[in-house]
């Protein structure tokens, strides 16, 4: 019997090793995520935060930020579950989906603040700047989804009158894009504009600095 148990254990080990070898890198990454997920599920702090949120949410802060993996708003601002309504897209650009998402939050939650959060060394802004440098300042033409992220950023850079070959062109372009996004939200959405003009909420343009981990406020609407 003892021999049979040992043989069974060896067989199971061999099967597990074989399955691991046959598993793709993507599957292994997914399994790794699931293991980490279990830590989240069993974490007493998060469990306590989830309990009052099971029947709904009412975040007071809306954040539009870049999709960059180094810029997670919940971690940057050290917020609990349910505190932030976050919309993330490369270059924090504005389209109909972004506007509709933010309008939903403004109309349905007791939102007091919209933060548009850009960041240093943004790849989307760098890509838009590079195209303008090569094209002599000519903005890309729309081609379905191609360059849908870069075109609005290129427009932000050109409308700000930035010298694309000048010193600190990238940093200036990043900040110009943040301001452009805030203005676009106000221009494209009566819901957002009315909430700001009535004093229901304010909008903050801010930049996250990758090297320091700090957020710098650039401006607010209305001005304080």
C-alpha positions in Angstrom: 0.0 0.0 0.0 2.8 2.4 0.9 4.5 1.7 -2.5 1.2 2.4 -4.3 0.8 5.7 -2.6 4.3 6.7 -3.5 3.7 5.7 -7.1 0.5 7.7 -7.2 2.2 10.8 -5.9 5.0 10.4 -8.5 2.4 10.0 -11.2 0.5 13.2 -10.1 3.8 15.1 -10.0 4.7 14.0 -13.5 1.3 15.0 -14.8 1.5 18.4 -13.2 5.0 19.0 -14.6 3.8 17.9 -18.1 0.8 20.2 -17.8 3.0 23.1 -16.8 5.3 22.5 -19.7 2.3 22.4 -22.1 0.9 25.6 -20.7 1.5 28.7 -22.7 3.1 31.8 -21.2 -0.3 33.6 -21.5 -2.0 30.8 -19.5 0.7 30.9 -16.9 0.3 34.7 -16.6 -3.5 34.2 -16.1 -3.0 31.6 -13.4 -0.6 33.9 -11.7 -3.2 36.7 -11.8 -5.7 34.3 -10.3 -3.4 33.4 -7.4 -2.9 37.1 -6.7 -6.6 37.6 -7.0 -7.1 35.1 -4.1 -5.0 37.4 -1.9 -7.3 40.3 -2.8 -10.4 38.2 -2.0 -9.1 37.1 1.4 -7.7 40.5 2.4 -9.7 41.7 5.4 -9.2 45.4 4.5 -10.7 45.0 1.0 -13.4 42.7 2.3 -14.5 45.4 4.7 -14.5 48.0 1.9 -16.5 45.8 -0.4 -19.3 45.2 2.0 -21.0 48.6 1.9 -20.5 48.7 -1.9 -22.3 45.5 -2.8 -25.6 47.3 -3.5 -24.2 50.4 -5.3 -21.6 53.1 -5.6 -21.4 56.9 -5.1 -17.9 58.1 -5.8 -17.3 61.8 -5.2 -14.3 62.0 -7.6 -14.1 61.3 -11.3 -10.7 60.7 -12.8 -9.8 60.6 -16.5 -6.3 59.3 -16.9 -3.9 57.6 -19.3 -4.0 53.8 -19.7 -0.3 53.6 -18.9 0.4 50.8 -16.5 2.5 53.0 -14.4 -0.3 55.5 -13.7 -3.1 53.7 -11.6 -5.2 56.5 -10.0 -6.4 54.3 -7.1 -2.9 53.6 -6.0 -1.5 57.1 -6.8 -4.1 58.8 -4.6 -4.2 55.9 -2.1 -8.0 55.5 -2.3 -10.3 52.9 -1.1 -12.7 50.8 -3.2 -15.6 52.9 -4.3 -13.9 56.3 -3.9 -13.0 57.0 -7.5 -14.9 56.7 -10.8 -12.0 56.1 -13.2 -12.0 56.3 -17.0 -8.7 55.3 -18.6 -7.6 55.7 -22.2 -4.3 56.2 -23.9 -3.3 59.8 -23.7 -6.5 60.5 -21.7 -8.0 61.6 -25.0 -11.7 62.5 -25.2 -14.2 60.6 -27.5 -17.9 60.0 -27.3 -17.4 57.0 -25.0 -15.3 58.9 -22.6 -17.8 61.8 -22.5 -20.8 59.5 -22.0 -19.0 57.7 -19.2 -18.2 60.9 -17.3 -21.6 62.3 -17.9 -23.1 59.2 -16.4 -21.0 59.7 -13.2 -21.9 63.4 -13.0 -25.6 62.7 -13.4 -25.9 59.7 -11.1 -23.4 60.3 -8.3 -22.6 63.1 -5.8 -19.5 63.9 -7.8 -17.6 67.0 -6.6 -14.5 66.8 -8.6 -13.2 65.8 -12.1 -9.4 65.2 -12.3 -7.8 65.0 -15.7 -4.5 63.2 -15.0 -1.7 63.2 -17.5 1.8 62.0 -16.8 5.4 62.7 -17.7 7.0 60.8 -20.6 3.6 59.9 -22.0 4.1 57.6 -24.9 0.9 58.7 -26.7 1.9 62.4 -26.5 5.5 61.4 -27.6 4.0 59.6 -30.6 1.9 62.6 -31.6 4.8 64.9 -31.2 7.0 62.7 -33.3 4.5 62.6 -36.1 4.2 66.4 -36.1 8.0 66.7 -36.2 8.2 64.4 -39.3 5.1 65.9 -41.1 6.1 69.5 -40.7 3.3 70.2 -38.3 0.5 68.6 -40.4 -2.1 66.7 -38.4 -2.9 63.1 -39.4 -6.1 62.5 -41.4 -8.7 60.2 -39.7 -8.5 56.6 -41.0 -11.2 54.7 -39.0 -9.5 53.7 -35.7 -6.0 54.3 -36.9 -4.4 57.2 -35.1 -7.6 57.9 -33.2 -5.5 58.5 -30.1 -2.8 60.6 -31.7 -4.9 62.9 -33.8 -6.6 64.7 -30.8 -3.2 65.1 -29.1 -1.6 66.4 -32.3 -4.5 69.0 -32.4 -3.8 69.9 -28.8 -0.1 70.5 -29.6 -0.7 72.6 -32.7 -3.5 74.7 -31.1 -1.2 75.5 -28.2 1.4 76.8 -30.7 4.2 74.6 -29.3 7.4 74.5 -31.2 7.6 70.8 -31.8 11.4 71.0 -32.3 12.0 73.4 -29.4 13.3 72.7 -25.9 11.1 70.7 -23.6 8.6 70.1 -26.4 7.4 66.9 -24.9 6.7 68.3 -21.5 5.0 71.3 -23.0 2.9 69.0 -25.2 1.9 66.8 -22.3 0.6 69.8 -20.3 -1.1 71.3 -23.4 -2.9 68.0 -24.0 -4.2 68.0 -20.4 -5.6 71.5 -20.8 -7.1 70.5 -24.2 -8.8 67.5 -22.7 -10.4 69.6 -19.9 -11.6 72.1 -22.5 -13.0 69.3 -24.7 -15.0 67.9 -21.8 -16.5 71.3 -21.2 -17.1 72.0 -24.9 -18.6 68.6 -25.8 -20.8 68.0 -22.8 -23.5 70.4 -21.5 -23.9 68.1 -18.5 -20.3 68.5 -17.4 -20.2 72.3 -18.3 -23.5 72.9 -16.4 -22.2 71.1 -13.3 -19.0 73.1 -13.3 -20.7 76.5 -14.0 -23.3 75.8 -11.3 -20.6 75.0 -8.7 -21.6 71.4 -8.4 -18.0 70.4 -9.2 -14.6 71.7 -10.2 -12.2 70.3 -12.8 -8.5 69.9 -12.0 -5.8 69.4 -14.6 -2.8 67.6 -13.1 0.4 65.8 -14.1 1.8 62.7 -12.5 5.6 62.6 -12.4 6.9 59.1 -13.0 10.3 59.7 -11.4 9.0 61.0 -8.1 5.5 59.6 -7.8 4.1 63.1 -7.2 1.1 64.7 -8.7 1.4 68.4 -9.7 -1.7 70.5 -10.1 -1.5 72.6 -13.3 -4.8 74.5 -13.1 -8.4 74.3 -12.0 -11.8 75.3 -13.5 -13.2 77.5 -12.2 -10.0 79.1 -11.1 -9.4 79.3 -7.3 
